[in-house]
């Protein structure tokens, strides 16, 4: 059963090589696809050194469209999306996709260890969690986790590829509404964290807006 890894990346030249280098060594992975979402640095050039396929988008469309393009180009029976900055911790990817591989779940979501430094105040996560619970009955621990594995059928249930930081919330609602099985699994992934500084608060503000928009659309079409 083929396993395709899809990594959306925007200006990730600093972190991408280490993540891809680790994935190259992992047994059982059929292909690794990087979708360069309109980067202005050397993301594409670095990706070409390590991957089976690099898809270069002409503009920064957002994570949702990058994932849609990557999944459409993939050939595996199991599709895995990972962030580009996992570095050495990418070696734990099998723990993420194993529940899907053995038929326990149609989508698995990685629950990461606690952050090393203080981030936001939980507003975005709280909004996402409450929205998913109210719309589906599922109460996720990690509603914003970008590390996920899917059956190809589960991916086909995603009705809209919300542009940016709302994609995970949207896909969770769509897959849950379709009656498929979702499982959260602890995986010791690690990646860069946003702190309580101006850039961190700007990032979380964008997240809050995008998640709110997705929940609003899903509520209207419930």
N, C-alpha and C positions, 0 to 999 in steps of 0.2 A: 504494500500500500504506500504510494508515494506521498512524501511530505514536502510541501512548498513553504518556504519562509519568505514573507514579504515585509520589507522595511521601508517605510516612507521616511524621507530625509530632506531637510531644508537647512542649508548651511551647516553641515555636520562634519566638515573635514577634520575637526579636532578629535572627534571620538569614533568615527565610523570604522577606521582601519582596524582598531583593536577588536571591536565587536565582530566584524566580518572574519578576521583572522581566527577567532575562536570558533565561529560557526563552521569554518572550512574543515576543522578537525573532527567535528561531530559526526558520528556514524548514524545512518538512518535517514539523513536529510537528502532529498532528491534534488532540490534546487534552491538557490537563494536569489531573490529578485530585489533590487533596490529601485525605488521610484524617487528620482530626484525632482522634488517639487519646486522647480524654478530657482534653484540655488544660485548664489552669486560668487561662490568660492569653488574649491576643487572637489566638491562632493562627488560629482559624476566620474571624474578622472580616478579618484581613489577607489570608488565602487567597482570600476571596470577591472581592477587588478585582482579582485577577490570573488566576483560573483558570476553567475551564469547569465544574467541578463540585467541590464540597466535601462530603465525607462526614464527619459528626460522630458519633463513637462516644460513648456515654453514660458509659463507664468506660475506664480505661487497660488495654486488653486485651493490648498488646504488639505488636511489629512484625509478627509473623507474621500475626495476625488483621487488622491494618490493611492489609497487602498483599493478603491474600485478598479483603477487601471491595473494595479499589480495583481489582484485576484483574477481579473479577466485574462491576464497573460499567463497565469500559472497553469501547471498541468497536474498537480498533486491531488490526491483524494482528500488529504487533510491540509488545511491552509492555516498558517500561523502568522500573526502579525506581531512584530517586535519593534521596540524603539531602537534607534541607532546608537544610543549612548550606554548600552548595558555593559560594554567592555568585557572583562574577564568573566563576569557573572552570566554571560550568555551561554556558558557551558551547561547551565541547568535547564535548558530549553526542553529537554525530554520530559522533565517533571510537569511541564505545562501541557504538552500535547498527549501525554500518556492516557489520561481519562477518555479522550476522544478516540485514540488509537484502539483501545480495548473495548469501546462501545458503551462506556459508562455515561457519556455526555455528548451532546451535539455541539456545545460550545463550552470551553473551559476558560476561566478567568484567573490570572495570577494575583494572589494576595501577597504583596511584598512585606518584608520586615518593617518595623517602625523606622521612621526617618531619623537620621543622625542629628539633624538640627531642626530648630523650630521653624515651621513654615507659616501657613495662613492660619485662619481661625476656624476652619472647617465649614465655611459658608457654602462653598461650591459643592463639596462632597455631600453636605447635608441636603442641599437642594436636589442634587442628582438622586440621592438615595430615597428621599421622600417622594419625588416624582415617579421613579420607577415603581416604588411600592404601591402608590395610589393607582397607577395605570395598569399594573400587572399582578400585584399581590406578592411579587418577589422582592425580598429585602436584602440587597447585596451589601457585602462588607466593603467591597472595593469597586464602586460603580464607575470610577474614572480610569481604572487600570487599562493601559494600552497594550498589555501583553495578553494575547488571547489566541486560542486555537479553535478551529471550526471544522465540521464536516462541510463538504461542498453544498450539500442540501441546506444546511443552516445559513450559509452565505446567501443562497438564493432567496431566503425569506426576508432579507434586508430590503425594505421598500424604498428607502431614500438614503443617500449618502451625504448626511449633513456635513457642511463644509469644513468646519475646523474643530474646535474643542468639544463639540457636542456629539461627535460620531459614536463614541462608545455608549453613551446613554441611548441614542437612537437605535443602534443595532441591538442592544439588550432588550429594549421594549419590543421591537419587531420580532426577534427570535422567540422571546417568551410568549408573545401573543399567538405565535404560530403553533404553540403546544410542544415545542422542542425542549430538551433538557439542558439546563445550564448548571454548571458546577464550578464553585470557587475552590482553588487549590493553593496552599501556601508554597511559594517558590522563592528561594533566596536571591532574587534578582536585585541589583542595585544600579542606580543611575544618578546623574546630577540632580540636585534638589534646589528648588527655589527658596530663598530665604525671606526674611521680613525686611526687605529693602524696596526701593522704588520699582526696580524691574520686576521683582517678585509680585508686588501688589498689582502692577499693570497686567502681568500675565494672568493672575487670578481674576482680575476684573474682566478680562476678555473671556476667560473660561465661564464665568458666571453668566455673562450675556449670552454666550453661545448655548450653554446648557438650558437656560431659560427659554430661548427661542425654540429649541428642539422640543422641550416639554410642552410648550404652547401649541405647537403644530400637532404633536401626538394626541394632546387632549382634545383638540378640535376634531380630529379624525378617529377618535376612539370608537 
